Amino acid sequence: MAQGWGEKYQERVRAKNKLTAHERCAKTADDEASILPINTFVNVGLYFGDEGSKKNSPNAGVITAFVRIEKRWTIGNCKRQYGCVWIMVA
């Protein structure tokens, strides 16, 4: 899931001085073990792009997860272009 659209997409995102959705999520969390994804099967089996270059992208660049931030559990999502939104739940 962390690979998203693949290496070429990640390079394109980084060339714009941005982070992928997974990288933003990981950077926000207390640690990697503090991320519990809950939408693993979003878009499972679906392919995107033009004929001949279609790619499978679980989550389509969106991560919805429980994430521990500063020792508090939150729920929210990170979208590939729009940043992250977290709501405290505990």
C-alpha positions in Angstrom: 0.0 0.0 0.0 2.9 2.4 0.8 4.0 2.1 -2.9 0.8 3.8 -4.1 1.0 4.4 -7.8 4.5 3.2 -8.0 8.0 4.5 -8.2 7.5 6.9 -11.1 4.6 8.5 -9.4 6.5 8.9 -6.2 9.4 10.5 -8.0 7.0 13.0 -9.7 5.5 13.9 -6.3 9.0 14.4 -4.8 10.1 16.5 -7.7 7.4 19.0 -6.7 8.8 19.0 -3.1 5.7 17.2 -1.8 5.2 13.9 0.1 3.0 11.0 -0.9 -0.1 10.4 1.3 1.6 7.5 3.1 4.7 9.6 3.8 2.6 12.5 5.2 0.7 10.0 7.4 4.0 8.5 8.7 5.5 11.9 9.3 2.5 12.9 11.4 2.3 9.7 13.5 4.2 9.1 16.7 5.8 6.1 15.0 5.1 3.6 12.3 3.4 1.2 14.7 0.9 4.0 15.5 -0.7 3.8 12.1 -3.7 1.4 11.8 -5.1 1.7 8.2 -8.8 0.9 7.9 -9.4 1.2 4.2 -7.1 -1.4 2.8 -9.6 -2.6 0.2 -10.7 0.7 -1.3 -10.5 0.3 -5.1 -9.3 -3.3 -4.8 -9.3 -4.8 -8.4 -9.9 -1.4 -10.1 -7.4 0.0 -12.6 -6.8 3.6 -13.5 -5.2 5.4 -16.5 -5.3 5.1 -20.2 -5.6 1.8 -22.0 -2.2 0.1 -22.2 -0.9 1.9 -19.2 -3.5 1.1 -16.6 -2.3 0.8 -13.0 -3.8 -0.8 -9.9 -3.8 1.6 -7.0 -5.1 0.4 -3.6 -6.6 3.4 -1.9 -6.2 5.6 -4.9 -3.7 7.8 -3.0 -6.0 8.1 0.0 -5.2 6.7 3.4 -7.9 6.4 6.1 -6.5 5.3 9.4 -6.4 5.5 13.1 -3.2 7.3 13.9 -1.6 8.1 17.3 -0.4 11.7 17.3 1.3 13.0 20.5 0.1 9.9 22.4 -3.6 10.5 21.4 -5.5 8.3 19.0 -7.1 10.1 16.1 -9.0 9.0 13.0 -8.8 10.7 9.6 -7.3 10.6 6.2 -4.4 11.8 4.1 -5.1 12.5 0.4 -2.4 12.5 -2.1 -2.7 16.2 -3.0 -4.7 17.8 -0.2 -2.9 17.0 3.1 -4.2 15.3 6.2 -7.2 15.8 8.4 -7.3 14.2 11.9 -10.1 14.1 14.5 -9.2 13.1 18.1 -11.1 10.0 19.3 -9.3 9.1 22.6 
